[in-house]
């Protein structure tokens, strides 16, 4: 009786180039190598699969990731935009996003121009809704 190999990657016993995986019962060619391409590791070894830490969903970003892999903000794009459009003369949308200086400037401009400066918060609200403005920490706003 022959001794069975331990589970892992081995040179193909048929002589073909490449490696095969012994799963403990049979040789397999369709099993992906944990941690990458099996041909770059020595016989029967490969780097361990990293353990996922509890609470580290989305790489530690509690609200998920955007399309580019950056963490999402806890602030809503729609909420911030509507606050800025309807209450932008008071800088409410910018205060919501964490931009206190810009919020105070919007209040000042609106009051010193007798309301004509409220055009700035209106345009700003539209830009927030279209996703052009991040939160104060530079994170993309949630949908």
Number of C-alpha atoms within 10 A of each C-alpha: 3 4 5 10 12 12 15 18 25 21 16 15 11 7 8 9 10 13 20 24 21 19 14 11 10 10 18 14 12 8 13 12 18 13 11 12 10 23 16 9 14 11 13 16 15 18 11 8 10 8 6 9 9 7 10 10 13 14 14 13 16 14 15 17 19 14 9 6 11 15 21 23 24 16 19 18 25 18 19 24 29 18 21 29 24 16 16 27 27 22 26 25 28 26 19 19 24 15 16 16 11 15 22 17 14 23 19 17 19 21 15 11 10 10 13 12 17 23 16 16 29 20 14 20 27 18 15 26 20 12 16 12 20 17 22 15 10 12 17 23 25 20 12
